[in-house]
């Protein structure tokens, strides 16, 4: 199996929240910047999306948009609708992570399916950072014959909800997101340097997949070179050429990125995070963390843990 397939087979969505929305014109809802991925599917319009970079874009029935970095944006029934309609909506939880959102009125009905998603596969985080801020499903459907039928199936499920529809829609959203990410990777340019070039490299790609799958392992230059199937010198030179930094530096930054996430979740002590990431002591972990992030683990834990969770997309 190639390294890109190894990374993509680890694709998991966790901490996911879904919302099925029935909104009657005029309506407008602002979505703030967040760390999670966003996903909007328009079963029935009218619906427009606005981002700072691209302004207003009309979304047609059956369209979906993926916002990999969770940038701030607004959905509305028309570009001239102002204010925020969420306060006037009736929100009903129909499961642990699914909500029904309804705005009554006499205008045209828009039926949407909105999601917030957290990636459970750390190997995908650098890939997400390389993706454009917004991807429209119709732009990539021609490169993946499965996307079109999936969109049609989501339309049918959303417009004629039955028992268990929320669960079915959420599974479809997972699959569509995975395929959109894979499609973008396959259609992006064949650069010679950077993370995308590295994961495609038959030698360096295996190393990246291994490090991201088990960042707390006792990785050394010798065993990384063994994973790559190269000598130490050849591996070290190739890794630095493609990634722009040495393997040790890359691994250290990966561990600190994961450490920030674990500390922010609040369920593990600093000592437990240090042990999970392969550090022999809390002190050595704290030194490495501050060297790379310029702040202490305690500061990050207090800052991130003090934030409130954002609901399923509003």
C-alpha positions in Angstrom: 0.0 0.0 0.0 1.3 3.5 -0.9 1.8 6.0 1.9 -1.0 8.3 0.8 -3.4 5.3 1.0 -2.1 4.5 4.5 -2.8 8.1 5.6 -6.3 8.1 4.0 -7.3 4.8 5.4 -6.8 6.3 8.9 -9.4 8.9 8.0 -11.7 9.2 11.0 -14.1 12.0 12.0 -14.5 12.5 15.8 -16.3 15.0 18.0 -18.7 15.4 15.1 -21.9 17.4 15.4 -24.7 17.5 12.8 -27.6 19.8 12.2 -30.6 19.3 9.9 -32.0 22.8 9.2 -35.4 23.9 7.8 -35.2 27.7 7.4 -37.8 29.9 5.8 -36.8 33.1 3.9 -35.5 35.5 4.9 -32.8 33.9 7.0 -29.0 34.5 7.6 -26.6 32.7 10.0 -23.0 33.6 10.7 -20.5 30.8 11.4 -17.4 32.0 13.3 -13.8 30.8 12.7 -13.2 27.4 14.5 -10.6 24.7 14.5 -13.0 22.0 13.2 -13.8 21.3 9.6 -17.2 22.6 8.3 -19.5 20.8 5.9 -22.7 22.2 4.4 -25.1 20.4 2.1 -28.0 22.1 0.4 -30.8 19.8 -0.1 -33.2 22.6 -1.2 -32.5 26.3 -1.6 -32.4 29.2 -1.7 -28.9 29.4 -0.1 -25.9 31.6 -0.6 -22.5 31.4 1.1 -20.2 34.4 1.9 -16.5 34.3 2.7 -14.1 37.2 3.1 -11.9 36.0 0.2 -14.6 35.1 -2.3 -17.7 37.1 -1.4 -21.1 35.8 -2.1 -21.6 32.5 -4.0 -24.9 30.9 -4.8 -25.4 27.3 -3.8 -27.8 25.2 -5.9 -29.9 22.3 -4.8 -27.7 19.3 -4.2 -24.5 21.4 -3.7 -22.1 20.9 -0.9 -19.2 22.9 0.4 -16.3 21.8 2.6 -14.3 24.3 4.6 -11.3 22.4 5.7 -9.9 25.0 8.1 -13.2 26.1 9.5 -12.9 29.7 8.2 -15.5 32.3 9.2 -18.4 32.5 6.8 -22.1 33.2 6.5 -25.1 31.3 5.0 -28.2 33.2 3.9 -31.3 32.8 1.8 -30.2 35.9 -0.2 -27.1 38.2 -0.1 -29.1 41.2 1.1 -30.4 39.5 4.3 -28.8 40.9 7.4 -28.7 40.0 11.0 -28.6 36.6 12.5 -31.6 34.2 12.4 -30.4 31.6 14.9 -32.0 33.3 17.9 -35.4 32.9 16.3 -34.9 29.2 15.5 -36.2 26.2 17.4 -33.3 23.9 18.1 -34.2 20.3 19.1 -31.6 17.7 20.0 -32.5 14.3 18.4 -29.4 12.5 19.5 -26.2 13.0 21.3 -24.7 14.8 18.4 -27.6 15.7 16.1 -29.9 18.7 16.2 -33.0 19.8 14.2 -33.0 23.5 13.5 -36.3 25.1 12.4 -37.2 28.7 11.6 -40.9 29.2 11.0 -42.3 31.7 8.4 -44.1 32.1 5.2 -41.1 32.4 2.8 -39.5 29.7 0.7 -38.1 26.8 2.6 -34.3 26.0 2.6 -33.3 22.5 3.8 -29.7 22.2 4.8 -27.5 19.7 6.5 -24.6 21.2 8.4 -21.7 19.5 10.2 -18.7 20.4 12.3 -16.0 17.7 12.2 -12.7 17.0 14.1 -10.1 14.8 12.4 -9.1 11.7 14.4 -6.2 11.0 12.1 -3.2 13.2 13.0 -1.5 12.2 9.7 -4.1 14.3 7.9 -3.5 17.6 9.7 -0.7 18.8 7.5 -2.8 17.9 4.5 -5.7 19.9 5.7 -3.5 22.9 6.1 -2.5 22.7 2.4 -6.1 22.6 1.1 -8.0 25.7 -0.1 -10.3 27.4 2.4 -13.4 26.3 0.6 -14.1 23.3 -1.7 -17.3 22.9 -3.6 -18.4 19.4 -4.3 -19.6 20.2 -7.8 -16.1 21.3 -8.7 -14.6 17.8 -8.0 -17.6 15.6 -8.8 -16.4 15.2 -12.3 -13.2 13.6 -11.0 -14.9 11.1 -8.7 -17.8 9.1 -10.1 -19.1 8.3 -6.6 -19.6 11.9 -5.5 -22.6 12.6 -7.7 -24.6 9.5 -6.6 -23.8 10.3 -3.0 -25.1 13.8 -3.3 -28.3 12.5 -4.9 -28.7 10.0 -2.1 -28.2 12.8 0.5 -30.8 14.9 -1.3 -33.3 12.1 -1.1 -32.6 11.4 2.6 -32.8 15.0 3.6 -36.0 15.9 1.7 -37.9 12.8 2.8 -36.6 12.2 6.4 -37.5 8.9 7.9 -36.6 7.1 11.1 -32.8 7.0 11.4 -32.3 9.7 8.7 -30.0 11.7 10.9 -27.7 8.8 11.3 -27.7 7.9 7.6 -27.0 11.5 6.7 -24.1 11.7 9.1 -22.5 8.6 7.6 -22.9 10.0 4.1 -21.2 13.2 5.3 -18.3 11.2 6.6 -17.9 9.4 3.3 -18.3 12.5 1.2 -15.7 14.4 3.2 -13.2 11.6 2.9 -13.7 11.3 -0.9 -13.5 15.1 -1.3 -10.2 15.2 0.5 -8.8 12.3 -1.5 -10.1 13.8 -4.8 -8.3 17.1 -4.0 -5.1 15.3 -3.3 -5.3 13.3 -6.5 -6.0 16.4 -8.6 -3.5 18.8 -7.0 -0.3 19.7 -8.7 2.7 17.3 -8.5 5.1 19.6 -6.5 8.6 18.4 -5.8 8.9 19.7 -2.3 6.6 20.1 0.7 4.3 17.8 2.7 2.2 16.7 -0.3 5.3 15.8 -2.3 6.7 14.0 0.7 3.7 11.8 1.3 3.8 10.8 -2.4 7.5 9.9 -2.2 7.7 6.1 -2.0 10.4 6.2 0.7 9.7 9.4 2.7 5.9 8.9 2.5 6.2 5.6 4.5 8.2 7.4 7.2 5.6 10.2 7.5 2.7 7.7 7.8 4.6 5.8 10.5 5.5 8.9 12.5 2.0 10.3 12.4 0.5 6.9 13.3 2.7 6.5 16.3 4.4 9.8 17.2 5.3 8.6 20.7 7.5 5.7 19.4 11.2 5.9 20.1 12.1 7.0 16.6 15.7 7.3 15.7 17.4 8.2 12.5 18.4 4.5 12.1 14.9 3.0 12.4 13.3 5.8 10.3 15.9 5.1 7.6 14.9 1.4 7.9 11.2 2.3 7.4 12.2 4.3 4.3 14.3 1.4 3.0 17.3 3.7 2.6 20.7 4.3 4.2 20.9 6.9 7.0 22.7 9.4 4.9 20.5 9.1 1.8 17.3 9.2 4.0 18.4 12.2 6.0 19.4 14.2 2.9 16.2 13.3 1.0 13.9 14.1 4.0 15.5 17.5 4.4 15.4 18.3 0.7 11.7 17.5 0.4 10.4 18.8 3.8 12.8 21.6 4.3 13.8 20.4 7.8 15.4 17.3 9.4 13.4 14.3 10.5 14.1 15.0 14.2 12.8 18.6 13.9 9.7 17.5 12.1 8.9 14.8 14.6 9.4 17.2 17.5 7.0 19.7 15.9 4.5 16.9 15.3 4.6 15.8 18.9 4.1 19.4 20.1 1.1 19.9 17.8 -0.4 16.7 19.3 0.5 17.8 22.8 -1.4 21.1 22.3 -4.5 19.1 21.3 -4.2 16.6 24.2 -3.6 19.4 26.7 -6.6 21.3 25.4 -8.9 18.4 25.9 -8.3 18.5 29.6 -8.5 14.8 30.2 -4.8 14.1 30.6 -2.2 15.6 33.0 1.0 17.1 31.6 2.9 14.1 32.8 0.5 11.7 31.0 0.9 13.7 27.8 4.6 13.6 28.1 4.6 9.8 28.6 2.3 9.3 25.7 4.5 11.2 23.3 7.7 9.3 24.3 9.3 11.7 26.8 11.0 10.1 29.8 10.0 12.9 32.2 7.6 15.8 32.5 10.6 18.1 32.7 12.2 17.1 29.4 8.8 17.3 27.7 8.2 20.8 29.2 11.6 22.0 27.9 10.9 20.6 24.4 7.4 22.1 24.4 8.6 25.6 25.4 11.5 25.5 22.9 9.2 24.8 20.0 6.0 26.7 21.0 7.6 29.5 23.1 5.1 28.9 25.9 4.9 26.3 28.7 2.5 23.3 28.6 0.6 24.7 31.7 -0.1 28.0 29.9 -1.5 26.2 26.9 -3.6 23.9 29.0 -5.2 26.8 30.9 -5.8 28.9 27.8 -7.3 26.2 25.6 -9.3 24.4 28.3 -10.9 27.6 29.3 -12.7 28.0 25.9 -16.3 26.8 25.4 -17.1 24.3 22.8 -18.8 25.5 19.6 -22.0 23.7 18.8 -22.6 21.8 15.6 -21.9 24.8 13.4 -23.5 27.9 14.9 
